[in-house]
Amino acid sequence: MLSTQYYGNLPKSYTYAKSKEEKLAAMNDILQTSTGIYTNAVFNMTKTILKLIKDYDIEYLGVCWDISRKTFRRTLYPQYKAHRDKTPRPLSSQFSLMQKVLDYMGIPQFKLENYEADDLIGSLSKNFSSGNKVYILSKDRDVLQLINTNTTVWLNTKQSSKLFPQIKELDNEFKHAPYSYFPFSLDAFRIIYGLEPKQLIDLKGLTGDTSDGIPGISNMGEKTATPILQRYDTIENFYEEIEKLEIRDAQQLIKDKGIKRVKVEKMLENKEVALLSKGLATINTEVPEYKNLSLSDLRIDLNKEKASTIFSKLEFHSLKL
């Protein structure tokens, strides 16, 4: 959310700067305090969270953070997210500041070495979705695998206009979701993907994810991978069946099952890649440190006095609890 708010609220002078010199000069136009503290992302994320709390009368909330890119996934696969550019200084400086603001406001936060925020979200979601309605607000499609009967993902996506017509019968979900967020309930996911949410990790195992550096099987898209999973449920089930047969017989088998454009030989050659990719895409919902948390650990304890102090310091004159 912080990154989204940062890039979504950059001045035009910075966005359209063509040279390093122009970008450096335009950094002065990014929202900042009179003492030079960058705040464009912090201000807008704080504003968004306050609106969510007010609009939905939220009592329990957890904000989860990545600490670094050095996680157990990088250990498994060094290329995982290795291609990403370094976070620009005006944004990187706002992460600790945002955490300080939330701390002053009395909003629970979660971060843990060796894990990504997704793993923390997954563990919290699993802990509390059995007896509560859980809403995950994110821009990351990976969290869709966490959807169940009690867990809905509000996904910030540019594809909303394409997705909305597909689930007109779920109109109530649109009315409930925040503006610009697509409401991925269990029914919505099934309609749009033709799969179960848990199969998203198998889908990524086959197709990969360039944004995360997950390899997948080259040149395999969702249109090719989806029929495999609709027939076999998991990657493992698919390989278990075709490995028993000669390549020609396996090719005929999947053809008979209506699975097109899949070359069995290529699938067999890339089995380890597919399974590694699935592992990288799988959110850990069993983070040990979070197993014993109670709902009270997510209770919002808004502190108007402390919030007013930090808002004043950051010159957020229009924000109030």
Secondary structure, DSSP 8 states (H G I E B T S, - for coil): -HHHHHHHT--HHHHT--SHHHHHHHGGGS-B-TT--B-HHHHHHHHHHHHHHHHHT--B--EE----S-BHHHHH-TTTTTT-----HHHHHHHHHHHHHHHHHT--EE--TB--HHHHHHHHHHHHTTTS-EEEEES-GGGGGG-BTTEEEEEE-TTHHHHGGGGGGGHHHHHHS-TTEEEE-HHHHHHHHSS-GGGHHHHHHHH-BTTTTB--STT--HHHHHHHHHHHSSHHHHHHHHTTS-HHHHHHHHHHTT--S--HHHHHHTHHHHHHHHHHH------GGGTT--GGGGB----HHHHHHHHHHTT-TT---
